[in-house]
Amino acid sequence: MVSPPPPLASESPPSGNLPMRIVFMGTPALAAHILERLVAASGKDFVVVAVVTRPDQPRNRGMRLEPSEVGAVAARHDLPTLKPVKIRTPDFLAELKSYAPDLLVVAAYGRILPNGVLDAPRIMPINVHASLLPRHRGAAPIEGAILAGDRESGVTIMRVVERMDAGPILLRRAIPLALDETQGSLKEKLAELGASALLETLAILRRGPIAEIPQDESAATYTAQIKKEDSIIDWSADAARIERMTRAFDPWPVARTVLGGELLVWRARVIDDAALAGAPEVAAAASGTIVRMKPEPIVKCGSGLLALIEVQFAGRRRMAAADFFRGRRVEVGARLGQ
């Protein structure tokens, strides 16, 4: 049986030579990079007429109110900026509609948008999501891809619906994950990939309707907002899982454990040493126990062994784990996480 063709967006680009009017919604650095690219490419095909971002927050040592990364980009380009505390209000909706948007472009805004907001643009609301949907819906798709051990990641441009990241797909672009990929390195790659994919989508929309492909709900996975407590290492877990934590939580919140105080683990490596793993003293050791000190500290996990490469004691500088443990006279048999 031949499947029916995917539905098409029924809306059309502006008549004549008028550019599409875009209201951009986003908050963190990833979204700020996309906004920069969007502003730089504005012209006869589209123009950013306003920006919506989260309210200014107290930051740094002085705890002065500072704009989000997107807010800072908007200010630099003198773009009208809305910073609503609540988005489910008649006042915000009226202000949004006053910009007569053809498109609402959303990138890591941080809130589920109500139908009133989604209905505001004439053509459609679209989202730049940092995963290959339907995999890794939710607030932490980049961390989720690394934690899951995925071999590839990417971005999805989709029509926004009121359900979280569940709208039909307009365009997807994938990239392989490096073996040493961190949250920070992947965010940089996906910010650029997302900007390029968005511009590609806008070019298609400018020409006319675009194919919308429904997501496969049976393949959907979900991620939650990362909290600091999520970064606490459970040494009874698999060594490969803990190693992925060190990369998924770099640069924030950083994988951490306890050794006479809080110890941040920046880099680690899974050790494939059957002889060491099978040694009687190692087999009998509890999870989190240091079973070898040279050339690097090796920790027994619930399954497998993990070498600690780079660590940081709270309030101190990052350093080689071997130097740190030697300086503190830590010996074989010491246990992390106690």
N, C-alpha and C positions, 0 to 999 in steps of 0.2 A: 504494500500500500504506500502510495506516495504521500509524504507529509505536506500539508499546506504551507505556502510560503509564510515567513514571519510577517506580523503586522507592520504597517508603515506609519510613521508619524504623519498625521493629516495636516499639521500646520505648515505654513509656507513662510519663506523668508520675507522681509519687508518689501513692499512694492517699490519699483523704481530703483534708484541707486542709493537709497538710504542704508547706512550700516546698521547691523543688528545691535540693539541696545542691551548691554549686559550689566546686571548687578551681581557682584562677586561676594560670596560668603565664605569666610575661612578664618582661622586663628593662628596656628603655629608656623614654624619655619618652613615646613614642606609646602604649606598653602601660600606662604609669602613668596617663595620662589616661583610658583605657578602664576601668581598675580603679576610679578615682575615681567615674566615672559608674555603674559596676556597684554599688559600695558604697552610693552615694547612693540608688539605686533598689531596694535590697534591701528585702524585706518579706514579705508573705504568699505571693508567687509564687516567690521564690528568695532564697537567702542565701549569701554568700561565707563558707565555713567555714575556708579555709586558702589560703595563697599559696605558690607555688614560684617562686624566682628564682635568678639566678646568684650565686655567692659574692661577698662584699664584695671590692672592688678598691682598691689604693692610688691616690689621686687628688690633684690640685692640688699646690702647691709642697711642702707638708709630707709628701706621699706617705703620708698616713694612710689606713688602711682605711676605706672608706665604702660604704654599701649602694648597690645599683642604684636607679634612679628608682622602680621598682616596689617594691623593698624599703623605700624611704623612705615610700611611701604606706601600705604594709602596717603599718609601725611606728606611723604616725600614727593608724591606726584600730585598733591593738591586735589585728591579725589574726595567728593562728599562721602562722609563716613557715619554710619549708624552703629551705635554700641548699646543695643537694648539689653536691659536686665531680663526682661521677659519678651518672648516673641509671640505669645498667644494673646495679644491685646489689639483692640481696634485701632489704637493710635499707631502702633508699629506697622500694622498692615496698611493703613492709609498712607503712611510715609513711604513705605516700600512701593506701593502702587503709583505714587506721585512721580516716580522715575520712569514710568511706562516701559518696564523691561520687556524685551523680546525673549531673553533667556535669563534664567537664574543659574549661575555656575557656583557649585558648592564644592569645597575641598577642605576636609578636616575641620568643619565648623564646630562640631562637638555637641550638637543637639539634634534630636529628631524634629523635622519640620512639620507643622500641622498642614492640613489640606488647604486652609485659607492662604498660607504662604506659597504652597506649591501651585496654586491656581493663579498666582499673580502674574507670571510671565506669559506673554502671548503665545510663544512657541512651546516651550517646555522648561522644566527645571532639570538640570543635569548635574551629575556628581562625578568627581574624580576620586576613585577609591583605590587605595594602595594595596590591592591584592588581585588575584585572578578569581573573581567571583564566579560561582557562589562560595568558594573557599575563603575562610577568614573574614566573614562579615564582622562588623562591630568596631570597637574603639582602638584595638591594638593589632591590626593586621600584619604590621611589619615584625613586631616581636613574635606574633603567632607563627609566622612562616619559619622563622629561625628556630623557635622552640620545637616545632613539629618536625624539623629536619627536612623540610622541603628542598627539592633540587632546583626549583625555579620559583620566581615570584613575578610581579608585574603590576600593571594598573588596569582598571576597568572604568570606562566611561559608561554611565548608565542614566536612564531616566529616574529621577527621584520619586519614590512613593512614600506614603506615611509609614510603612513597615521598614524596619532597619535594613538598609542595603539590599532590598529585595526587588528593586525595579528591573525592568528589562534592560538588557545589555545593548549598547550602541557600538562599542568598540573595545577590544582588549589587546594589550601588548605585553609580551613576556620577556624576561631576562633570566639567565642562569644565576644561581647563588654561588658565590665563591665559598671555598671550604672555610675560610677565615672571616666570612661576612659578619659584620656587627650591625646592631641597630642603627648606629650612626652612619656607616658606609652605605647601608641599604636605603636609608631615608634620602641621602643625597642622590643616589641613582634613580630612585622612584620619583623624586621631585622633578628631575629633568625629564624622565620618561613620561610622567604625568602631564607635564606642560606640553610636550610634543604631541602626545595623544589627544589632548584637548584641542590644540590648534588644528590637528587633522580632522577631528570631529566637527569643529566649527566650519571648516572648509566644505565638508559634505553638507552640513545643514544650510550653508549659504546657497548651495546649488539646488536644494529642494528637500523632499522628505528623506528620512533615513530609516533603514531597517532596524526594528527592535526585536531582539531575540529573548524570549522568556528564560529566566534562570531555572536550572534543574534543582528543585527544592530538596530532592533526595540526596544531593551532593553538598548541601549547605553545611558549613561549620561556623562556629562563632568564637569571638574573642571578647574579653572584658577589659575595662579600663585597668591599666597596670597601677598597682599600689606598691608602696615601699616594702610592705610585708611579703609581697610575692617574691621578692628577691632573696629571701632567707633560704639558704641551702639546706635541703634535707639529705643528709649523707646516706640515708637508706635507699635513695633513688639510684637509678642506673648512671654509671659514669658518663655515658654519652649525653644523657639528659642534662646533667650538671654542667658539662662543658658547653652545651648549647645555651644554658642560662647565662654563662659569662659573656657570651656574644650578644644574646638577645637584650640584655640589660646594660649594655655599654653604648652610650655614656650615662644612662639613668634607668633604673635606680641603683645599678651595680650589684652583682651577686655578692652575698655577704654571709659570713659565719662568725663564730666567736672563738677567740684564743687569748684569754686574759684581757679581753676587750673586743670591740667590733673589728673584724678583719674583712676588708673588701678584696674580692678575688676578681682581678681584671682579665687574666689570661690563664688558660689551663689546657692540658692535652691528655687525651685518653691514652693509656698505656696498654699495649698488647704484649704482655709478658706472662705466658702460661706457667713458666717455672716459678716466677715470683708469686703469682696468684695462687698456685697450688701448694706453696710452702706451708707446713703445719702452723707456724706462728701467724702467718697471714690469714689462713683459713679460719683460725680461732679468734682473730681480732674483731672487735666491734666496728660497725660502720663509722667513718669519721676518724679512724685511727691512722696516724702516720706510721707507715710500715717500712719506709726507706727514706734516707735524708740526702743521698748523693746519687747522681749529680744534681737532682732536684727533689724537693719533698714530694713523696708519693702517698696518696691517701686512699685507703680502702673505702669503696662505696658499697651500696647494697648489692650492686652487680658491677664488677669491673674495678679498675684502678685508675686514678686520676693524678697526673703530675701538675703541681702548681707552678706556674711560670712567672707571673707578675701579681703582686699583692700590694695592699696599702693599709696601714694601720690608721684608724680614724684620726684625722687631723694632721697626718704626716704625708710625706711624698710617696708616690708610687715607686716600687723598687723590685728588683729580682727577688723571687720568693726564696731562693737559696740563701741570698745575703740576709734577708729579713730573719729567717729561721736561725741562721748561724749567729746573728747578732743577739738574738734573744735566748740563745742556748737551748732551743727546743730540741728534744731528743726523740728517737724512735719510741713509739708507744704513747706519745701525747695524743690527745683526742680533740678534734675540732667539734664545735657546736655545743659544748657543754657549758 
